[in-house]
């Protein structure tokens, strides 16, 4: 993650407190094991229907809220990683 952060900042990307960084997606080969919206929507060709039964998405949109929760478990234990949630904001206009 330190190298990823360095690559972002050295190119002029603003990084702030609360920014989410990710290193990749752990996915399987079957549709029920896909791990990203890009995979689930077949690169945007097949929008998925959200839990409200109406809204569809192929990609994240301004105003969307993303919430992630995680845990691992084994024989006799379950370890939680908590929850992180953020709203997708529109990009800032380029000064000039």
N, C-alpha and C positions, 0 to 999 in steps of 0.2 A: 504494500500500500504506500509505503514511503516513496518508492520509485514512481508510482502512478501520480502521486501528489506533486512530485518534482516535475514530471513531464507536463502536467497541467499548468503549473504556475510559471515555469520558465518560458512558456509560449504566450504568456500574458493573460491566461484565464484567471478570472477572479474567483477565489475560493474563500468561502466564509463559514463561520460557525453554523453548524446544522446541515451543511451540504452533505449529500449522500454520495459515497463513492462505492463502486462495485467492481469486482474483479472477473466476473463471468457468471455463467448460468450452469448449474448442474442439471442436466436433462437426460432423459432416456430416449429410446427409439420408438416407443409406443405413444400415441396421442395423450394417454392419461399420465404420461411421465414428462411432458413438455414443461419447461421451466420459465419461459418468458412469453410476454405478449406477442412478440414477433413470431415465435414458433406457434403459439396457439392460434394466431390469425393467419397462418400460412403466408407470412411476409405481407400482411395487409390485404390479401385476396379474399379471406373468409372472416368477416367481422364476427366477434364473439358477443353473445348477449350477456349482459351483466345480471347481477342478482335481482334487480328490480323487474326483470322479465321484459323490459322495453328497450332500454338503452343499449346500443351496440358500440363497440370500439374495435378498431384495428390498430390504433396507436393511441398513446396518451394525448390528452388535449389540455389546453389551459383551463385551470379550475378543477381538474380531476384531483382527487385525494388518493394517495397510494399508502397503504398500511401493510407492513410486513411483521409477521410473528414467526418465531422459530423455536424448535426444541429437538433434542435427540433423546433416544431412550434405548435401554437395554434391559437385560434381566434384572428386575428389582429396582430400577431407577429411571427417572425422567428428569432431564435438565433443561430448563427454559432459558431462552435468550432475551426475553422481554419483547417489547413492541416498539417499532419506529413508524411514524406517520408524518407525511408532508403533503402539502398542496402544490400542484404544478402551476407555476406562475408564468405569465408571458415574458418573453425576452425583453430586455431594456432596449430602447432605441439607440442606435449608433450615433454618437455625437459627430458632428462634422458639418 
